[in-house]
Amino acid sequence: MIRLALRERPPFRLSLLGLTPERLAGLGEAEIARLPLQQGNRRGVLGDWFTVGAAGGPDERLTLAVGDDRLDDVGAGMSRGEIQVEGDVGARAGMAMSGGRLVVAGSAGQGAATAMSGGDLRIAGTAGDGLGGALPGERNGMSGGTVIVAGAAGSGVGDRLRRGLVVVASAVGPCCGARMSAGTIVVGGRLAEFAGAAMRRGSILGLGDCAEILPSFGESGIHDLVFQRLLARLLERSGLPELAARLQPLRRWQGDLAIAGKGEILTAP
């Protein structure tokens, strides 16, 4: 197991792009310290800011101590292994992640899980805008994997979501699930305005308060769907029994009918 200890808070942003467990496995401490590190608008090496240590445990496990909101691209592109962050991370945590597990003990900045296609991302605090969304210019956002945020998230959660599960235990900002074509989003807190705008398929479950549903969605009554019970079991296994217990019969809205969509928003009756 590799342990990277941040010596002090950097005065600029540091990009940890490419520093994944599979890349570091088998390297010695001195080799890891010499790996390139983008430091603001210049390049340096990892050892400029981090103390590198090794400890017992799985080879493909990386611990960041301590995290900081200026550490960008943590876990970006990882395909296997595990990263544990003892604190916050900056932008694009888990971007283009295809496997493995990323656990953040604090909060994450903008763009977490963008273009994610697999793996497991857990955030104990809050997440910024664009959680599980699309990279600029791309047609699809997150296309697989699981994201669980214990706190709130910003706007654009699951924008262009293609596949996978996004769970936000607290409130989300506007445009949650906008333009999504498949996948599932669960919101435990307030579901803000413009949820599901231009969605074609997929499910948004708003288990808390809900802003006014767009008029292009049609109400279709109270339902207790089979997938709700399956989802409840998954949430229980993921340590979210409070949310699982709220997957009772829900009011179903179909849409977005403005684009002949076949998606759905499920809200508390």
Backbone torsions as a table, in degrees:
resi	resn	phi	psi	omega
1	MET	NA	135.2	179.0
2	ILE	-101.3	136.8	178.2
3	ARG	-123.0	121.8	177.1
4	LEU	-109.0	118.7	-178.4
5	ALA	-107.8	116.7	177.9
6	LEU	-69.7	124.1	-174.2
7	ARG	-72.3	-40.1	-178.9
8	GLU	-158.4	163.7	179.4
9	ARG	-68.2	124.4	-178.3
10	PRO	-73.6	149.3	177.9
11	PRO	-80.5	-4.5	179.3
12	PHE	-141.4	176.2	-176.7
13	ARG	-82.2	142.7	176.1
14	LEU	-113.8	130.9	177.6
15	SER	-100.9	120.0	178.2
16	LEU	-95.8	25.5	179.7
17	LEU	-57.6	128.3	178.6
18	GLY	90.6	-9.0	-179.6
19	LEU	-89.9	75.0	-177.1
20	THR	-108.1	159.2	-178.5
21	PRO	-56.9	-39.2	-178.4
22	GLU	-67.3	-29.7	178.7
23	ARG	-76.1	-35.2	-176.2
24	LEU	-82.9	-19.6	-177.6
25	ALA	-59.4	131.4	178.3
26	GLY	88.2	-9.1	178.5
27	LEU	-88.4	148.3	174.9
28	GLY	-81.0	167.7	-177.6
29	GLU	-60.2	-42.2	-179.7
30	ALA	-65.7	-38.5	178.5
31	GLU	-64.9	-41.7	179.2
32	ILE	-64.6	-41.0	-179.1
33	ALA	-63.0	-24.4	-179.1
34	ARG	-91.4	-0.4	179.1
35	LEU	-65.6	144.9	-177.7
36	PRO	-66.4	147.0	180.0
37	LEU	-141.9	121.9	177.3
38	GLN	-74.1	123.2	-175.7
39	GLN	-121.0	95.4	-174.5
40	GLY	63.0	-121.7	179.8
41	ASN	-101.3	17.7	177.6
42	ARG	-135.2	167.1	-178.8
43	ARG	-110.2	140.2	174.5
44	GLY	-137.6	-149.8	177.3
45	VAL	-126.1	160.7	-176.0
46	LEU	-58.1	-37.6	-178.0
47	GLY	-66.2	-11.6	177.2
48	ASP	-64.7	-30.3	-173.3
49	TRP	-124.7	-17.6	-175.3
50	PHE	-121.5	143.2	167.2
51	THR	-92.1	127.9	-175.6
52	VAL	-101.0	129.2	177.6
53	GLY	-137.1	160.1	177.9
54	ALA	-123.6	146.1	179.1
55	ALA	-142.5	171.4	177.4
56	GLY	-68.0	156.0	179.7
57	GLY	131.5	-176.7	-178.2
58	PRO	-59.6	144.5	179.9
59	ASP	-62.3	-40.9	-175.1
60	GLU	-94.4	54.2	174.5
61	ARG	-133.9	133.6	-177.0
62	LEU	-127.5	132.3	176.5
63	THR	-117.3	130.9	174.3
64	LEU	-104.2	118.5	179.1
65	ALA	-134.7	113.6	5.5
66	VAL	-107.7	153.8	176.7
67	GLY	-70.6	167.3	179.7
68	ASP	-158.2	147.4	-177.9
69	ASP	-73.6	2.0	174.1
70	ARG	-102.5	9.1	176.5
71	LEU	-97.4	102.4	-176.9
72	ASP	-93.4	160.7	172.0
73	ASP	62.2	27.9	177.9
74	VAL	-66.6	125.0	179.7
75	GLY	75.5	5.7	-179.7
76	ALA	-63.7	129.8	177.0
77	GLY	78.6	5.0	-177.9
78	MET	-69.9	144.8	-179.0
79	SER	-119.7	-15.2	177.9
80	ARG	-161.7	172.9	-179.0
81	GLY	87.1	-165.6	-175.9
82	GLU	-145.4	139.3	173.5
83	ILE	-122.0	126.9	174.7
84	GLN	-112.0	127.5	179.9
85	VAL	-114.1	121.1	-178.9
86	GLU	-90.9	68.3	-179.3
87	GLY	144.3	-152.3	-175.5
88	ASP	-87.1	165.4	169.4
89	VAL	-132.4	163.7	180.0
90	GLY	-90.3	-138.3	-174.5
91	ALA	-78.6	153.4	168.6
92	ARG	62.3	33.4	175.0
93	ALA	-63.3	130.3	179.2
94	GLY	72.5	14.3	179.3
95	MET	-59.4	133.0	178.6
96	ALA	55.9	26.6	176.9
97	MET	-69.8	134.1	-179.0
98	SER	-117.3	-7.5	179.5
99	GLY	-173.7	177.2	-179.3
100	GLY	85.0	-168.2	-174.4
101	ARG	-139.8	129.5	177.3
102	LEU	-121.4	119.7	-178.0
103	VAL	-118.9	121.1	-178.4
104	VAL	-112.5	117.2	-177.2
105	ALA	-74.7	-17.2	179.2
106	GLY	-111.7	-136.6	-178.5
107	SER	-109.4	165.1	179.8
108	ALA	-123.6	149.8	-179.6
109	GLY	-84.3	-155.9	-176.3
110	GLN	-67.1	144.5	168.9
111	GLY	77.4	21.6	176.5
112	ALA	-63.2	139.2	177.1
113	ALA	64.4	18.7	174.8
114	THR	-63.5	135.4	178.9
115	ALA	58.3	23.1	177.5
116	MET	-68.7	137.8	-179.4
117	SER	-121.5	-5.0	179.2
118	GLY	-177.1	172.6	179.7
119	GLY	95.3	-169.9	-171.7
120	ASP	-137.6	120.7	178.4
121	LEU	-118.5	123.4	178.2
122	ARG	-120.6	130.7	179.7
123	ILE	-125.4	118.0	-175.6
124	ALA	-78.2	-21.9	179.6
125	GLY	-103.2	-129.6	-179.4
126	THR	-107.0	168.1	176.2
127	ALA	-128.0	148.9	-179.6
128	GLY	-81.2	-163.7	-179.8
129	ASP	-66.5	155.4	171.0
130	GLY	75.9	20.1	178.9
131	LEU	-57.9	125.5	178.5
132	GLY	66.7	21.6	-176.6
133	GLY	-92.1	-159.9	-175.8
134	ALA	-104.9	150.6	170.9
135	LEU	-70.6	152.5	-180.0
136	PRO	-54.4	128.3	178.5
137	GLY	86.3	-7.1	-179.2
138	GLU	-90.0	148.1	-178.2
139	ARG	-79.6	-29.2	-175.9
140	ASN	-119.3	147.9	173.3
141	GLY	-94.6	-137.6	179.4
142	MET	-56.0	136.0	-176.4
143	SER	-125.2	14.0	178.0
144	GLY	169.7	166.8	179.5
145	GLY	93.9	-176.4	-177.4
146	THR	-130.9	133.9	176.0
147	VAL	-125.5	126.4	177.2
148	ILE	-127.2	123.4	179.1
149	VAL	-115.8	122.8	-176.8
150	ALA	-76.9	-21.1	179.3
151	GLY	-107.0	-144.9	-179.2
152	ALA	-93.3	170.2	175.8
153	ALA	-138.7	160.5	-176.3
154	GLY	-82.4	-152.2	-177.5
155	SER	-82.0	161.0	174.0
156	GLY	70.0	26.5	176.7
157	VAL	-61.6	128.2	177.0
158	GLY	67.8	24.7	176.9
159	ASP	-59.1	126.8	-178.1
160	ARG	60.3	27.9	178.5
161	LEU	-54.7	131.3	-177.5
162	ARG	-106.3	-33.2	-178.5
163	ARG	-169.3	162.5	176.8
164	GLY	106.8	-178.7	-176.6
165	LEU	-126.4	128.1	174.6
166	VAL	-121.0	124.1	179.1
167	VAL	-121.4	125.1	175.0
168	VAL	-121.2	114.8	-172.3
169	ALA	-72.2	-22.6	179.6
170	SER	-113.3	-149.4	-173.4
171	ALA	-79.1	159.6	173.1
172	VAL	-126.5	159.0	178.3
173	GLY	-82.2	-171.8	-177.7
174	PRO	-63.1	160.0	172.6
175	CYS	65.0	31.3	174.5
176	CYS	-63.9	128.9	178.0
177	GLY	71.4	16.1	178.7
178	ALA	-63.3	137.3	174.9
179	ARG	61.5	19.2	179.8
180	MET	-73.3	148.5	-179.2
181	SER	-117.4	-7.6	175.3
182	ALA	-175.4	179.2	179.7
183	GLY	95.3	179.2	-175.7
184	THR	-135.3	135.0	175.0
185	ILE	-123.7	128.6	177.1
186	VAL	-115.7	127.6	-179.6
187	VAL	-121.9	119.5	-178.5
188	GLY	-84.4	-25.4	179.7
189	GLY	-101.9	-147.5	-176.0
190	ARG	-73.4	131.3	173.8
191	LEU	-93.5	112.5	-172.5
192	ALA	-75.9	-179.3	-175.9
193	GLU	-65.8	158.1	178.0
194	PHE	65.3	23.6	175.5
195	ALA	-62.2	134.0	176.1
196	GLY	74.1	12.7	-179.0
197	ALA	-57.5	125.7	178.6
198	ALA	62.9	23.7	177.0
199	MET	-73.9	145.2	179.9
200	ARG	-104.1	-41.4	177.5
201	ARG	-147.7	179.1	179.3
202	GLY	101.6	176.8	-176.0
203	SER	-133.5	134.1	171.3
204	ILE	-117.4	124.3	179.1
205	LEU	-112.7	111.5	177.4
206	GLY	-100.1	102.3	-173.3
207	LEU	-93.1	-1.1	177.7
208	GLY	-115.4	-148.7	175.4
209	ASP	-66.1	155.4	-176.1
210	CYS	-138.9	131.7	172.3
211	ALA	-67.1	172.1	-178.7
212	GLU	-59.5	129.8	177.6
213	ILE	-70.2	141.9	179.4
214	LEU	-55.7	142.6	-178.7
215	PRO	-66.0	-11.6	178.3
216	SER	-85.6	10.0	172.8
217	PHE	-107.7	139.1	179.9
218	GLY	-107.4	131.9	-179.7
219	GLU	-74.4	139.0	-179.4
220	SER	-131.6	29.1	172.3
221	GLY	91.8	-173.8	-179.2
222	ILE	-95.4	133.2	-175.9
223	HIS	-134.0	149.1	170.8
224	ASP	-123.7	86.8	-171.3
225	LEU	-82.8	151.2	-179.4
226	VAL	-59.4	-39.7	-176.6
227	PHE	-65.8	-22.7	176.5
228	GLN	-64.7	-40.5	179.4
229	ARG	-69.4	-37.7	176.1
230	LEU	-64.9	-41.3	178.3
231	LEU	-65.3	-37.4	178.5
232	ALA	-60.7	-40.6	178.4
233	ARG	-64.4	-40.8	178.6
234	LEU	-63.2	-43.1	179.7
235	LEU	-64.7	-37.9	176.8
236	GLU	-62.3	-44.1	178.8
237	ARG	-66.3	-24.3	-179.6
238	SER	-89.7	6.5	178.0
239	GLY	82.6	25.3	-180.0
240	LEU	-124.1	59.5	-177.4
241	PRO	-65.3	-27.6	-180.0
242	GLU	-64.2	-42.3	177.7
243	LEU	-70.0	-39.4	180.0
244	ALA	-58.9	-39.1	-178.0
245	ALA	-67.6	-19.0	-177.9
246	ARG	-92.5	2.5	177.6
247	LEU	-84.8	57.3	175.2
248	GLN	-87.8	-177.8	175.0
249	PRO	-50.5	132.2	-174.1
250	LEU	-126.1	155.6	176.7
251	ARG	-80.4	132.9	-173.9
252	ARG	-108.7	131.8	176.4
253	TRP	-119.5	129.4	-177.3
254	GLN	-104.2	139.3	-179.7
255	GLY	169.7	-166.4	-0.1
256	ASP	-80.1	114.7	-174.5
257	LEU	-68.4	-13.7	177.0
258	ALA	-66.3	-22.0	177.0
259	ILE	-123.8	25.7	-179.3
260	ALA	56.3	36.0	-179.8
261	GLY	-72.0	156.2	179.2
262	LYS	-119.5	27.4	177.7
263	GLY	-83.6	-177.3	179.8
264	GLU	-151.1	147.4	169.4
265	ILE	-119.3	126.9	178.8
266	LEU	-111.1	127.6	-177.7
267	THR	-128.6	164.4	177.6
268	ALA	-63.3	140.7	-177.1
269	PRO	-60.1	NA	NA
